[in-house]
Amino acid sequence: MKNILIGLLLIILTGAMIGGIVYNKSLAKQNNLDEPFATNKKCPYKNINQLRCEPELAKKKKEYVVLKSDLVDYIETEKKDGSITSASVYFRDLQNGPIMSINEQELFAPASLLKVPLMITYFKKAEEDPSVLKRKLTVAGNIQSLPQNITAEKSAEKGKTYTIDELIALLITQSDNTSWKMLLNDLRKEYSENYFVMILSDLGIIDPRKSDDMQYITVQSYASIFRILYNSSYLNLAMSDKALGLLSQSVFNDGIVAGIPEGIKVAHKFGERKEGTEQQLHDCGIVYYPQNPYLICIMTKGQDILTQEKIIQQISKDIYQEIEERN
């Protein structure tokens, strides 16, 4: 009798376990968890990490050893040919995957890359007071904009009135220096430049009050901004999504974007600066490869911006092909 009861108990427990597995699989499918990192339909935001809305499945991935070796060889070849003087690369698989970096401690001038922290500064204020973005500014006739080698397709026009939100859109999508100047002036007047400095400090970037020779960043330090936005770990969900949405509308398509097929969304920002004969060109952002987005940041120094664009494109292409093969 005792053996019969033990047998029945084992049968009941086994049935319960099987039922639980079936139920969990069904529940996972209902919540769009049947495939690792599938877009979460319950998440209203399209640009941030879907895992921030609801936990999903994860899988262990191999390191990018061969890819890194190939990229190091490519960069060294381009340096020997005189195409560039140096280049740094940072890559991070945003679906719990490995990190890969090359010359990650090399120092570069941030140039227009600082426009992203300025956007974040205003969005941080807007979390407390949404009316901030609706406030209007008129572009003064005597405003002095910084020169650009890669010019904006659209720029804030003198004498016209724009909302803060509109100026931020021009700042990010067009990399407009007039909008940069307007927003910086407004920041000093309405709040304090110290607030921008605090944001830069929070993000691990430079202090803009330092002299030009002290303003520098690395691929690793700057790439962290995109990871912070993607994981909405500094701005809230809505503002992080809004920021990445603007970055995905950048009109600069001659860097990372040119290295991947059309139709793949990229939220990115470029920066360029010419000092004497040296030209610096950088492009950093998130490539939204289906079910496996990744972060990529490429910074270069050389003498010819068109050559540097092609090198960034090739590195972007090589990384994309690696992701494509793995998926």
WORAMO-V523817 format. One record per pair of residues at least 24 apart in sequence whose C-alpha atoms are under 7 Angstrom apart, sorted by the first residue. I is the first residue (numbers start at 1). J is the second residue. Records with the same first field share a line. If there is no record, write none. Layout:
# WORAMO-V523817
I=J / J
This chain:
# WORAMO-V523817
33=57
37=291
38=291
39=291
45=241
46=241
47=241 / 244 / 245
48=229 / 230 / 231 / 232 / 240 / 241
49=230 / 231
52=231
58=96
61=97 / 98
63=98
64=100
68=100
83=302 / 307
84=301 / 302 / 303 / 308
85=301 / 302
86=300 / 301
87=299 / 300 / 301
88=219 / 298 / 299 / 300
89=219 / 297 / 298 / 299
90=219 / 220 / 296 / 297 / 298
91=295 / 296 / 297
92=294 / 295 / 296
93=293 / 294 / 295
94=292 / 293 / 294 / 295
95=292 / 293
104=218 / 219 / 220
105=218
106=218
107=216 / 217 / 218
108=216 / 217 / 218
109=215 / 216 / 217
110=216 / 217 / 271
111=271 / 272 / 273
112=175 / 270 / 271 / 272
113=269 / 270 / 271
115=171 / 172
117=200
118=196
119=168
121=196 / 199
123=239
124=235
133=163 / 164 / 165
134=163 / 164 / 165
135=163 / 164
136=161 / 162 / 163 / 164
137=161 / 162 / 163
138=162
145=177 / 178 / 181
146=177
152=176
169=246
172=246 / 247 / 250
173=246 / 247 / 249 / 250 / 251
174=250 / 251
219=297 / 298 / 299
223=284 / 297
226=285
254=309
255=283 / 309 / 312 / 313
256=283 / 312 / 313 / 316
258=313
259=313 / 314 / 316 / 317
260=316 / 317 / 320
264=288 / 289
277=303
278=302 / 303
279=303 / 304 / 305
281=305 / 308
